[in-house]
Amino acid sequence: MTRLSAATYMLIVQRSYAVDGEHEPERRCWDNSVVESFFGKLKSERLHWRSYHTRSEGRADVVEYITMRHNSLRLHSYLDYLSPDEFERRGQLAKAA
Protein backbone atom coordinates (compact mmCIF):
# COMPACT_ATOMS: atom_id res chain seq x y z
CA MET A 1 0.00 0.00 0.00
CA THR A 2 1.41 3.37 -0.97
CA ARG A 3 1.53 6.01 1.74
CA LEU A 4 1.35 9.65 0.76
CA SER A 5 2.34 12.68 2.75
CA ALA A 6 -0.42 15.20 3.44
CA ALA A 7 1.20 17.70 1.07
CA THR A 8 1.40 15.15 -1.76
CA TYR A 9 -2.21 14.10 -1.18
CA MET A 10 -3.43 17.71 -1.26
CA LEU A 11 -1.52 18.32 -4.49
CA ILE A 12 -3.17 15.28 -6.11
CA VAL A 13 -6.62 16.39 -4.93
CA GLN A 14 -6.07 19.94 -6.11
CA ARG A 15 -4.98 18.81 -9.57
CA SER A 16 -7.66 16.12 -9.89
CA TYR A 17 -10.64 18.13 -8.74
CA ALA A 18 -9.54 21.71 -9.42
CA VAL A 19 -9.89 22.81 -5.80
CA ASP A 20 -7.72 25.36 -4.11
CA GLY A 21 -7.88 24.03 -0.54
CA GLU A 22 -9.34 27.31 0.74
CA HIS A 23 -12.85 27.25 2.17
CA GLU A 24 -12.82 30.76 3.55
CA PRO A 25 -10.16 33.44 3.76
CA GLU A 26 -9.82 32.86 7.52
CA ARG A 27 -9.54 29.06 7.11
CA ARG A 28 -11.39 28.05 10.23
CA CYS A 29 -10.10 24.74 11.49
CA TRP A 30 -13.48 23.49 12.75
CA ASP A 31 -15.08 23.69 9.28
CA ASN A 32 -13.70 20.26 8.50
CA SER A 33 -14.26 18.56 11.86
CA VAL A 34 -16.97 16.12 10.70
CA VAL A 35 -14.86 14.97 7.75
CA GLU A 36 -11.72 14.71 9.88
CA SER A 37 -13.64 12.65 12.45
CA PHE A 38 -15.00 10.30 9.78
CA PHE A 39 -11.62 9.73 8.14
CA GLY A 40 -9.97 9.19 11.52
CA LYS A 41 -12.49 6.46 12.34
CA LEU A 42 -12.20 4.94 8.87
CA LYS A 43 -8.42 4.74 9.20
CA SER A 44 -8.36 3.38 12.75
CA GLU A 45 -11.21 0.89 12.32
CA ARG A 46 -10.54 -0.30 8.81
CA LEU A 47 -7.59 0.89 6.75
CA HIS A 48 -4.72 0.45 9.22
CA TRP A 49 -5.65 -3.20 9.75
CA ARG A 50 -5.92 -4.26 6.11
CA SER A 51 -3.85 -4.30 2.96
CA TYR A 52 -5.25 -4.22 -0.54
CA HIS A 53 -3.79 -5.69 -3.71
CA THR A 54 -5.65 -3.36 -6.04
CA ARG A 55 -7.24 0.06 -5.82
CA SER A 56 -10.65 -1.39 -6.69
CA GLU A 57 -10.35 -3.89 -3.83
CA GLY A 58 -9.63 -1.02 -1.43
CA ARG A 59 -12.46 1.07 -2.83
CA ALA A 60 -14.93 -1.83 -2.47
CA ASP A 61 -13.85 -2.37 1.13
CA VAL A 62 -14.31 1.33 1.99
CA VAL A 63 -17.77 1.35 0.38
CA GLU A 64 -18.66 -1.78 2.35
CA TYR A 65 -17.44 -0.13 5.57
CA ILE A 66 -19.50 3.01 4.95
CA THR A 67 -22.70 1.19 4.00
CA MET A 68 -22.54 -1.73 6.43
CA ARG A 69 -20.78 -0.25 9.48
CA HIS A 70 -20.72 3.53 9.50
CA ASN A 71 -24.24 4.26 8.23
CA SER A 72 -26.02 1.24 9.72
CA LEU A 73 -24.45 0.54 13.09
CA ARG A 74 -22.36 3.45 14.34
CA LEU A 75 -24.24 5.83 16.62
CA HIS A 76 -23.59 9.51 16.07
CA SER A 77 -23.87 12.06 18.86
CA TYR A 78 -25.02 14.82 16.50
CA LEU A 79 -27.94 12.58 15.42
CA ASP A 80 -29.15 12.01 19.00
CA TYR A 81 -27.14 8.79 19.17
CA LEU A 82 -28.88 7.19 16.20
CA SER A 83 -27.22 5.65 13.17
CA PRO A 84 -27.55 7.70 9.96
CA ASP A 85 -29.81 5.01 8.48
CA GLU A 86 -32.12 5.06 11.52
CA PHE A 87 -32.12 8.86 11.56
CA GLU A 88 -33.23 8.94 7.91
CA ARG A 89 -35.87 6.22 8.51
CA ARG A 90 -37.35 8.22 11.37
CA GLY A 91 -37.38 11.33 9.24
CA GLN A 92 -39.26 9.50 6.49
CA LEU A 93 -41.73 8.13 9.04
CA ALA A 94 -42.32 11.62 10.44
CA LYS A 95 -43.01 12.97 6.94
CA ALA A 96 -45.45 10.14 6.21
CA ALA A 97 -47.38 10.66 9.49
Phi and psi in degrees as GROMACS dihedral restraints (atoms count N, CA, C in turn):
[ dihedral_restraints ]
;  ai    aj    ak    al  type     phi  dphi    fc
    3     4     5     6     1   -83.2    20    10
    4     5     6     7     1   133.2    20    10
    6     7     8     9     1  -107.5    20    10
    7     8     9    10     1   132.7    20    10
    9    10    11    12     1  -111.8    20    10
   10    11    12    13     1   145.8    20    10
   12    13    14    15     1   -73.1    20    10
   13    14    15    16     1   161.0    20    10
   15    16    17    18     1   -59.7    20    10
   16    17    18    19     1   -40.0    20    10
   18    19    20    21     1   -65.0    20    10
   19    20    21    22     1   -42.0    20    10
   21    22    23    24     1   -65.5    20    10
   22    23    24    25     1   -42.9    20    10
   24    25    26    27     1   -60.6    20    10
   25    26    27    28     1   -45.6    20    10
   27    28    29    30     1   -62.4    20    10
   28    29    30    31     1   -38.6    20    10
   30    31    32    33     1   -63.0    20    10
   31    32    33    34     1   -43.2    20    10
   33    34    35    36     1   -62.8    20    10
   34    35    36    37     1   -45.9    20    10
   36    37    38    39     1   -62.2    20    10
   37    38    39    40     1   -45.3    20    10
   39    40    41    42     1   -60.9    20    10
   40    41    42    43     1   -42.3    20    10
   42    43    44    45     1   -72.9    20    10
   43    44    45    46     1   -36.8    20    10
   45    46    47    48     1   -74.3    20    10
   46    47    48    49     1   -37.4    20    10
   48    49    50    51     1  -116.5    20    10
   49    50    51    52     1     7.2    20    10
   51    52    53    54     1    53.6    20    10
   52    53    54    55     1    48.5    20    10
   54    55    56    57     1  -110.5    20    10
   55    56    57    58     1   154.9    20    10
   57    58    59    60     1  -102.8    20    10
   58    59    60    61     1    -5.0    20    10
   60    61    62    63     1    81.7    20    10
   61    62    63    64     1    -1.9    20    10
   63    64    65    66     1  -106.1    20    10
   64    65    66    67     1   122.5    20    10
   66    67    68    69     1   -92.4    20    10
   67    68    69    70     1   -42.1    20    10
   69    70    71    72     1  -144.6    20    10
   70    71    72    73     1   157.8    20    10
   72    73    74    75     1   -57.5    20    10
   73    74    75    76     1   -34.0    20    10
   75    76    77    78     1   -78.1    20    10
   76    77    78    79     1   -21.0    20    10
   78    79    80    81     1    53.4    20    10
   79    80    81    82     1    68.6    20    10
   81    82    83    84     1   -71.2    20    10
   82    83    84    85     1   130.1    20    10
   84    85    86    87     1   -70.7    20    10
   85    86    87    88     1   -26.2    20    10
   87    88    89    90     1   -81.9    20    10
   88    89    90    91     1    -6.2    20    10
   90    91    92    93     1   -60.6    20    10
   91    92    93    94     1   -28.9    20    10
   93    94    95    96     1  -105.7    20    10
   94    95    96    97     1    11.6    20    10
   96    97    98    99     1   -63.1    20    10
   97    98    99   100     1   -38.1    20    10
   99   100   101   102     1   -65.7    20    10
  100   101   102   103     1   -43.3    20    10
  102   103   104   105     1   -66.8    20    10
  103   104   105   106     1   -43.5    20    10
  105   106   107   108     1   -61.2    20    10
  106   107   108   109     1   -40.9    20    10
  108   109   110   111     1   -63.5    20    10
  109   110   111   112     1   -45.2    20    10
  111   112   113   114     1   -60.7    20    10
  112   113   114   115     1   -49.8    20    10
  114   115   116   117     1   -66.4    20    10
  115   116   117   118     1   -32.8    20    10
  117   118   119   120     1   -62.0    20    10
  118   119   120   121     1   -44.3    20    10
  120   121   122   123     1   -67.7    20    10
  121   122   123   124     1   -41.8    20    10
  123   124   125   126     1   -58.4    20    10
  124   125   126   127     1   -46.1    20    10
  126   127   128   129     1   -65.6    20    10
  127   128   129   130     1   -46.9    20    10
  129   130   131   132     1   -73.2    20    10
  130   131   132   133     1   -33.2    20    10
  132   133   134   135     1   -89.6    20    10
  133   134   135   136     1   -21.6    20    10
  135   136   137   138     1  -130.8    20    10
  136   137   138   139     1   -59.1    20    10
  138   139   140   141     1   -71.0    20    10
  139   140   141   142     1   -36.3    20    10
  141   142   143   144     1   -71.5    20    10
  142   143   144   145     1   -14.8    20    10
  144   145   146   147     1  -103.1    20    10
  145   146   147   148     1     0.2    20    10
  147   148   149   150     1  -131.5    20    10
  148   149   150   151     1   158.7    20    10
  150   151   152   153     1  -130.2    20    10
  151   152   153   154     1   146.7    20    10
  153   154   155   156     1  -120.6    20    10
  154   155   156   157     1   140.9    20    10
  156   157   158   159     1   -84.1    20    10
  157   158   159   160     1   -29.9    20    10
  159   160   161   162     1  -133.4    20    10
  160   161   162   163     1   160.9    20    10
  162   163   164   165     1   -64.0    20    10
  163   164   165   166     1   -39.7    20    10
  165   166   167   168     1   -66.7    20    10
  166   167   168   169     1   -33.6    20    10
  168   169   170   171     1   -64.9    20    10
  169   170   171   172     1   -43.2    20    10
  171   172   173   174     1   -64.2    20    10
  172   173   174   175     1   -43.7    20    10
  174   175   176   177     1   -61.5    20    10
  175   176   177   178     1   -44.6    20    10
  177   178   179   180     1   -62.5    20    10
  178   179   180   181     1   -38.2    20    10
  180   181   182   183     1   -67.9    20    10
  181   182   183   184     1   -39.7    20    10
  183   184   185   186     1   -65.9    20    10
  184   185   186   187     1   -42.2    20    10
  186   187   188   189     1   -62.2    20    10
  187   188   189   190     1   -42.6    20    10
  189   190   191   192     1   -62.7    20    10
  190   191   192   193     1   -41.6    20    10
  192   193   194   195     1   -60.9    20    10
  193   194   195   196     1   -46.1    20    10
  195   196   197   198     1   -65.0    20    10
  196   197   198   199     1   -46.7    20    10
  198   199   200   201     1   -77.1    20    10
  199   200   201   202     1   -36.8    20    10
  201   202   203   204     1   -94.0    20    10
  202   203   204   205     1   -29.0    20    10
  204   205   206   207     1  -109.3    20    10
  205   206   207   208     1   -59.4    20    10
  207   208   209   210     1   -66.1    20    10
  208   209   210   211     1   -47.5    20    10
  210   211   212   213     1   -83.9    20    10
  211   212   213   214     1   -22.9    20    10
  213   214   215   216     1   -99.0    20    10
  214   215   216   217     1   -37.4    20    10
  216   217   218   219     1  -110.4    20    10
  217   218   219   220     1   -39.6    20    10
  219   220   221   222     1   -68.8    20    10
  220   221   222   223     1   129.0    20    10
  222   223   224   225     1   -87.0    20    10
  223   224   225   226     1   138.2    20    10
  225   226   227   228     1  -116.2    20    10
  226   227   228   229     1   127.6    20    10
  228   229   230   231     1   -62.0    20    10
  229   230   231   232     1   -36.3    20    10
  231   232   233   234     1   -75.0    20    10
  232   233   234   235     1    -4.8    20    10
  234   235   236   237     1  -112.2    20    10
  235   236   237   238     1    29.7    20    10
  237   238   239   240     1    58.7    20    10
  238   239   240   241     1    38.6    20    10
  240   241   242   243     1    58.6    20    10
  241   242   243   244     1    41.7    20    10
  243   244   245   246     1  -113.2    20    10
  244   245   246   247     1   158.5    20    10
  246   247   248   249     1   -76.8    20    10
  247   248   249   250     1   156.0    20    10
  249   250   251   252     1   -56.0    20    10
  250   251   252   253     1   -38.8    20    10
  252   253   254   255     1   -62.9    20    10
  253   254   255   256     1   -45.5    20    10
  255   256   257   258     1   -66.2    20    10
  256   257   258   259     1   -39.1    20    10
  258   259   260   261     1   -60.4    20    10
  259   260   261   262     1   -44.5    20    10
  261   262   263   264     1   -67.2    20    10
  262   263   264   265     1   -40.3    20    10
  264   265   266   267     1   -59.7    20    10
  265   266   267   268     1   -44.1    20    10
  267   268   269   270     1   -65.9    20    10
  268   269   270   271     1   -35.8    20    10
  270   271   272   273     1   -64.8    20    10
  271   272   273   274     1   -40.9    20    10
  273   274   275   276     1   -66.7    20    10
  274   275   276   277     1   -38.6    20    10
  276   277   278   279     1   -65.6    20    10
  277   278   279   280     1   -38.5    20    10
  279   280   281   282     1   -65.6    20    10
  280   281   282   283     1   -38.1    20    10
  282   283   284   285     1   -68.0    20    10
  283   284   285   286     1   -35.9    20    10
  285   286   287   288     1   -74.3    20    10
  286   287   288   289     1   -25.9    20    10
